[in-house]
Amino acid sequence: MNKRRILKMIFILSLALNIAAIAFVTTQWVRHSHVRENSGMLFNRHAALSALENDRRSEVAGIWRSKRDEIREELKSYRKNNRKLARLLFRGELDDSEIRIAHTQMTTHRANAEKLLFELVLQSAQIMTEEERQKFFKRGFQNWRHNRPHRKQEGGAGINE
């Protein structure tokens, strides 16, 4: 392959990664901001918390607060490595090993942030009764359910089933 074609492929990969990064960061921003209930986000943690009694709400909010700094650090590292990757790709001389290292670090930090978020959801679910879980996740996924049809013929069960 010639150098021009390699640069073009790297540019396309970089563009795709940047779009994914923007989508991920935007999702996190929307998830953690105070937005209207019909905003269309996938999971509205604030709306979900409102479905719980005060004691349980405080307990679940405490779980989320316990990992807040860790998640922020992972996202900060992710953005830092994303910018580093972009700088490396725009440089005159391409250093393949540096580019690969930056990409690996970037994707590792993103995966770590997603794992932490999943753990928070799981820990929250584990301390709730079945009734609380149903209310919590129904309220949290309420907008998602309205924007995405659940079809039994595709093998997926709806939230209320």
C-alpha positions in Angstrom: 0.0 0.0 0.0 1.2 3.5 -0.7 1.6 6.1 2.0 -1.4 8.2 0.8 -3.7 5.2 1.1 -2.5 4.4 4.6 -2.9 8.0 5.7 -6.4 8.0 4.2 -7.3 4.8 6.2 -5.8 6.2 9.4 -7.8 9.5 8.9 -11.1 7.5 8.4 -10.3 5.5 11.5 -9.5 8.6 13.5 -12.7 10.3 12.3 -14.8 7.2 13.3 -13.1 7.1 16.7 -13.7 10.8 17.2 -17.4 10.5 16.4 -17.6 7.6 18.8 -15.9 9.7 21.5 -18.2 12.6 20.9 -21.2 10.3 21.2 -19.9 8.7 24.4 -19.1 12.0 26.0 -22.4 13.5 25.0 -24.2 10.5 26.4 -22.4 10.9 29.7 -23.1 14.6 29.8 -26.8 14.1 29.1 -27.0 11.3 31.6 -25.6 13.4 34.3 -27.3 16.7 33.5 -30.7 17.8 34.7 -32.8 17.5 31.6 -36.4 17.3 30.7 -37.9 13.8 31.2 -38.8 13.5 27.5 -35.3 14.3 26.2 -34.8 10.9 24.5 -31.7 9.8 26.4 -31.2 6.1 27.0 -31.2 6.1 30.8 -32.2 9.0 33.0 -30.6 8.3 36.3 -32.1 11.4 37.9 -35.6 10.4 36.8 -35.0 6.8 38.0 -33.9 8.1 41.4 -37.1 10.0 41.7 -39.0 6.7 41.7 -37.4 5.6 44.9 -38.2 6.4 48.5 -35.8 8.9 50.2 -33.8 6.3 52.1 -33.2 4.1 49.1 -32.6 7.2 46.9 -29.8 8.3 49.2 -28.3 4.8 49.3 -28.3 4.5 45.5 -27.0 8.1 45.0 -24.2 7.2 47.5 -23.3 4.2 45.3 -23.0 6.5 42.2 -21.1 9.2 44.2 -18.6 6.5 45.4 -17.3 6.0 41.8 -17.9 9.5 40.4 -14.2 10.6 40.8 -12.9 7.4 39.3 -15.3 7.7 36.3 -14.3 11.3 35.8 -10.6 10.4 35.8 -11.2 7.6 33.2 -13.1 10.0 31.0 -10.4 12.7 31.4 -7.7 10.2 30.5 -9.8 9.0 27.6 -10.1 12.6 26.2 -6.4 13.2 26.8 -5.4 10.1 24.8 -8.0 11.0 22.1 -6.3 14.4 21.7 -2.9 12.8 21.7 -3.9 10.3 19.0 -5.2 13.2 16.9 -1.9 15.1 17.3 0.0 12.0 16.3 -2.1 11.4 13.2 -1.7 15.0 12.1 2.1 15.1 12.6 4.4 15.2 9.5 6.1 11.9 10.5 3.9 9.1 11.5 5.1 6.9 14.3 3.1 3.7 14.0 4.0 2.3 17.5 3.2 5.7 19.2 -0.1 5.8 17.3 -1.0 2.3 18.3 -0.1 2.9 22.0 -2.2 6.1 22.1 -5.2 4.3 20.5 -4.8 1.4 23.0 -4.7 3.7 25.9 -7.7 5.7 24.6 -9.9 2.6 24.1 -8.7 1.2 27.5 -9.9 4.3 29.4 -13.2 4.3 27.5 -13.8 0.6 28.4 -12.8 1.3 32.0 -15.4 4.1 32.2 -18.1 1.9 30.7 -17.2 -1.0 33.1 -17.5 1.4 36.1 -20.9 2.7 34.9 -22.1 -0.9 34.4 -20.9 -1.8 37.9 -22.8 1.2 39.4 -26.0 0.1 37.7 -25.5 -3.5 38.9 -24.7 -2.5 42.4 -27.8 -0.2 42.5 -30.0 -3.1 41.3 -28.6 -5.5 43.8 -29.6 -3.4 46.8 -33.2 -2.9 45.6 -36.2 -5.0 46.1 -37.9 -6.4 42.9 -40.6 -3.7 43.1 -38.0 -0.9 43.6 -36.0 -2.2 40.6 -39.0 -2.3 38.4 -39.9 1.3 39.3 -36.3 2.5 39.1 -35.5 1.0 35.7 -39.0 1.7 34.2 -38.6 5.4 35.1 -35.0 5.5 34.0 -35.6 3.8 30.6 -39.0 5.4 30.1 -37.9 7.7 27.3 -35.9 4.9 25.6 -39.0 2.7 25.6 -41.0 5.4 23.8 -38.4 6.0 21.2 -37.6 2.4 20.4 -40.3 -0.2 19.7 -40.1 -3.6 21.5 -41.2 -6.3 19.1 -41.8 -9.8 20.4 -41.2 -11.2 16.9 -37.6 -10.1 17.1 -37.2 -12.1 20.2 -36.9 -9.1 22.6 -39.2 -8.8 25.5 -40.5 -5.3 26.5 -39.7 -3.7 29.8 -43.1 -4.3 31.2 -43.2 -8.0 30.3 
